[in-house]
C-alpha cells in the first residue's frame, strides 16, 4: 500500500492539472475566437490535436486499428458531434460572451448527458440523480439570468443571447458524442476512438473552412493567437485526454469524473486573472449549486 501512495498522488495531481488545462481552454478559445473566423480557429486547433493524437496512438498502442463498417460510421458520428459541431459552438460562443461565464455553462455537460441517456438509452435515474439534476438546473438558471431568474421571464433575451444558446448547443453536441461513444464503439480503445474522431472532425472542419483558409491573412495573426491554438490542441485536447484516461484506469471513472467540477472554477478564476473579467456573486452561487448537483448525479 505504501508503494502505491506516491503513484496515487501523481494521478490526483495530473487530474487537477487536466481540469486546469480544460479551464484554460476558455481563455485560449476567447483569444482565438476574437482573432480568427470560427471555422478557421476550430480547424487549426484540431490540425494540432490530430497530429499529436496520431503520435500518441503510435507510441502507446502501436498505431490505429482497422475499423469495421459500423466503427467507421460511429467514429464519423463522433467527429461530427464532438469535434465539428462542438467546436463551432464553442468558438462561436466565446466570440460573443465572457470566458468565465462560458466555463460555468460547461459544468452542465454531465446533467445533459444523464438526461439524454435516460431519454434515448432508457437508463434509469434514481431519486438522488433527479435531485442532483434539479439542483444543477437551479444553479444554471442563476448563472444564466445573472441572479435574477424572475426578471428574465419578462425579458429572456437579456439573459439568453446568441453566446448562451451556442454554449447550450455545444453541451448538447458533447452529450451526443458521449452517448455515441458509449453505445457504438465496442472494441476500440479510448485513444483509438478519439484519434479517429479527431481525424473525421478535422476533415469536416477543413471542408467547411477551405474558403476562409485560402483568403486568410496569416501575417496579421499575433503570437498570442498561435500560442492559444497550440495550447488548445496540445494541452486542452491531447495531454488532457491522455491524463484523464490514466485517471480513469487508476482510480475509476466515477472518482475521476468528480474532478470535472474543478473546470468551471479554473475557467472563472483564469478569466478574471488573465482577461480581467468580473466575477459576479450570481456566478459563484450558481456555480456552487451546479457543482453540487453534478456531484449528486454522479454518485
Steps between C-alpha positions, in 0.01 A plus 500: 500500500777743586667449162174594324446826690747712301349363178150599618622847587642539149168388348307754710747775408464416131119512526514842665731616220257358242218710641735801502579435132130470417419815696770676302341400169235766555762774522697367202176447307387857562834636375480287186130573443563876498785472249382234255179380336334226702557228240866596452572501875338158547687355201838616623431368849431152370779504246730518803295250703465240222873503426587454867233232552646299212839513674344396831312210336818380331711525817249355747311249284721439197268690265131503417295181457301422187135595537189301423231673294299560816802660667564718194148640531529537875833686490365726224202580725742573786696736278182675388359551850790525744754667270325686216176621659638538854790718391293717268270573794791531746691761296179669392389544861839629614486763227191652662509426875756513786724198541415452869126497430549243222706282736210483745266379226728207422443363851155393380649239267450202737141608572400531134674169426312325783166633374579401142602150614173466689295614199686319221665199666234440766750533784323530836548810710449444872368761744847628594586556135175690437574714805851569365359595160250738661769666715733537200231660286413746778867593513513533121192725506672727754812520281311553174270770640777667701316430824158630395302214342161670552604810305622273223149359460391844378802561277671171419724662237680695771629171646499252214692649208670335203805406708293322763300317232822387331637371831180301551543359149862415584387312813240310296761411238730363769218298653438345157873428467502328839196283430620400152834396645333304779258316275684444173875474556542153642849364454682832454733650758431858613816619320404331172139623517606857580767505229258379234239750622757781481597399145135492389433831674805657338378383158158660556663819628742526206214458252308779671799727557664462155383838358601685815837324523583601143421868558636529857770764558741284699754778551254694713463229763694575818701255708231501771253347255746233383587422863130470582440258211801291599377494860150396390632217285784372719395565860125551476445198275781243486681519835173561683345194337795268568533599865125485557484141380803415708287615794205287387728197482666568836213610725183426301262703287277629781782637716668650195178669383476692829808699397299650212337731756830688515481601131260793546689606815824527302319651201346782704821560700723512192255726316509744790879480535605505133213680327385725781145365488268581789395218733136556594345371822240318287782314320644378830164401650374338182831325438495347849147368444591355161805325648288361786239378256756334276657327801161366608425378150834321465493326840 
